[in-house]
Amino acid sequence: MRRVLPFPWVSAALLLLWLLLQGSLGPGSLLLGGALALVGGWLLAVLDPPRTRLRRPLAALRLAWVVLVEVFRSNNAVARLILAPTTRGRSSGFVRIPLDMRNPAGLAALACILTATPGTVWAEYDSARGIMLLHVLDLIDEAEWVRIIKDRYEARLMEIFE
């Protein structure tokens, strides 16, 4: 069974997503979605991702809520920044953030969180030194950004993955 469905939850999620996007449960949608779900699972198996176990699923749900609130808040802030620019000089910039986390799944989750949040983009990660380079659209206080990333995201991800 593992040969046919190496990642059954991923394949099921792909099929569900396909059907939601199609808005149809017709035979064509089911057949094509099933084929895409199978191929997606096989391609993921070829990549051979490391097995990662969530240590604290409840902490993951709390983090998901924090991220959802932050994405909503950041969307509003970026929209205000673009639609109603103030006279105050806005400046974007890069912030170097030293990370204690080394877990690849945790780092990947952090990268997804930061790139999904409007106004920030993960630019680079130096694995030898453990330093992330983050681009911020409206950079006011670098120390505040370091504190936000380390306290709000990194600490929670380390609780979940390490």
C-alpha positions, 0 to 999 in steps of 0.5 A: 500500500505504501508503494501506491500511496507513500503519503496518503494524507498529502494525496488526500489533501491534494485531491480535496484541494483539486475538487474544491478548486474545480467546484465539481464532483463530476467523474472527470474532476474526480479522475483527474484529481485522483491522478494528480493526487497519486503523482503528487504523492509519488513526487514527494516520495522521490524527494525523500523528505526527512520524517518529522514528528510534531511534538506538541500539536496543540502548540501548532494550532496556537501558532497557526492562530497567531500566524492567521492574526498576524497575516490579517494585521499585516495585510491591513498595515501594508494596504494602509502603507500603499494606499495612504502614504504619510509624510513620514519617510518609509524605508525598507531594509534588511535585518539579520536575525540570529536563529537558535533553531536548526531543525529543517522542518522548523526552518521551513515552517518559519520561511513559509510563515514569513513569506506568507506575512505581507511586508516581510520576505525571507531573503537568505539563511546562513546555515553555518552561522545560523543567521537569517536575512529578512527583508522588511517593507517598513523597517523602523526598529531592527531590534524589534523585528529580531524580538518578534521573530525570535519570541513570536515564531522561533520559540514556538516552532522550537517547542513544536519541532525540537 
